[in-house]
Amino acid sequence: MKTHLCLLGGEVMPNIIGVLQDRADQVIPVVSKDSARQLPAMLEALHQAGSKAVFAPELTVLPHDPAHCADVIERLADTGDNLVVNWTGG
């Protein structure tokens, strides 16, 4: 299973393009309290484009706490193979 870790904030299109180009099976969205509002639109855009990617529950980070963000991402990076991290984040 190919999983994309998407850091949402700002523009959502870089994440959508990455998921579509790589034909990801699963998306793990990493959001802040504010960027979580982008999830429904991202999911809808992916499905309208033909993606079959399933969204895992979002992970919320503190956007102005780099240590917290790094900790969450590092824990995810250790969870398995085929994890792609979209660093563009929009």
N, C-alpha and C positions, 0 to 999 in steps of 0.2 A: 504494500500500500504506500503510495506516495503522498506525503503530508506536507502542506505548506504552513509555516508559521508566519502570519501576517501581522505586522505592526501597523495598526490603524491610527491615523492622525493626519490632519490636513486633507490631502487628496486621496481618494480611494482607488482611482484608476490604476496606479502602478501595481497595486495588489491584485486587482482583477486581471490585468494583462498577464501577470506572472502565473496565476492559477490556470488561466486558459492556455497559455503557451506550454506549460509543463504538464497539462492534463492531470492536475492533482486530484486525488481521490478524497482527500480530507483537508479541511482548513481549520487551523487553530488560531482564532483571532486574539491578539493581545491588544487590549484597549485601555484607555483611561476612562474615567467617569464621563467625560465630555464626548470622546470619540465613539463610545458604545452606540450612539444614535446612528452611526453609519452602517451598522450591521444589516438591518433589513434591506437597505438599498443595495448593498454589496451582494447579498444572497440573491436578491431578485435579478440583478444584472447578470450574475453568473448563470443562473438557471435560464434566463432569456437567451443567453449566448450558447446554450446547449451543454453547459457544465453539469456533471453529475456529482460534483464535490459535496460532501456532507460537512456541515459545520459542527465542530466540537464546541462544548461550552466555552464561552469567552473567559479569558484570564484578565483580570483587572490589575493594572499597575499604577503606581503613583508617578505621574509624568515628570515631576520635578525632583525625583529621587533616583538618580542614576544607579545607586547601589541596589535598590529594590528592583528596578527594571532588569539589571544584569542578573540578579539572583533568580528571578522568575525564568528568564530566557536560558540560563545555564542549566536549571533543573529540567527544562523541556529538552534541551539538546542531548541530555543523557538518557532519554526515554526510548530511543530506538533508531534504526536505520531509515534511510529514505526520507529524512526530514530536511526540507528546504526552508531556509530563512530568507524572507524578502526584506532586506535591509532598507529598501527605498522608503518604506513607510508613508509614502505620499508626501 
